[in-house]
Amino acid sequence: MATILIFDYDPLTTYKLKDCLQRANHRVTVCRAGGRMPAESRTPPLVILDARMKWTACRPLFEQFQRQGCPVLFITRDRSMVGHLRTLYTGSSDVLTLPFSHKTLLSKVTELLDTRRELRELAVDEKERVAMLDGQRVELTAQEYALLLVLMEHPDTALSREHLLRQAWGYQSMGDTRTVDVHVQRLRKKLGGERIETVYKCGYRLKMA
């Protein structure tokens, strides 16, 4: 059971969200669109936010959520916005498109709540050139290992794709930076999806804290 904060935009959607979450034994607090986070919910395990809210209202909330490490579940009717919304918030996030099923909502909520769990200890064995998660070996390719080393040199810092190309693999010409995206996705599968965050219009950040 968790306390989930919903920033209200559409009363009918909010009612459906609240009903489903409460049936799953979650506590729900509803806030008005554009409002502030209530004092009793200053660090909620999860925030549900309607993507139709004005950016001027969302931005200060994002900054507060980021400081507190709150995962965000966006609500939208526009499926073309899913990719953009996934990268808009630099913390853990997901997108729920309307209309939604109770099963889909609860699946996404559970996954985001799991990201609040303590990160496993990450280290590298330079001799073996492997990653270590809680002391367990994680086999990496040479490209993945080089990329991880650069990320670990700058923990909890946003690094551009261009920087990662130069520092990890010695690229002098920027060329196609999508190769970074491919290797980041592979690292996420091996280290856990919550470990490497996408930073909108920049690149990536390795979470160590």
Buried (B, 14 or more C-beta within 10 A) or exposed (E): EBBBBBBBBBEEBBEBBBEBBEEBEBBBBBBEBBEEBEEEBEBBBBBBBBBBBEEEBBEEBBEBBEEEBBBBBBBBEEEEBBEBBBBBBBBBBBBBBEEBEBEEBBEBBEBBBEBBEEBBEBEBEEEEBBBBBEEEEBEBEEBBBBBBBBBBEBEEEBBBBBBBBBBBBEBEEEEEBEBBBEBBEBBBEBBBBBBBBBBEEBBBBBBBE
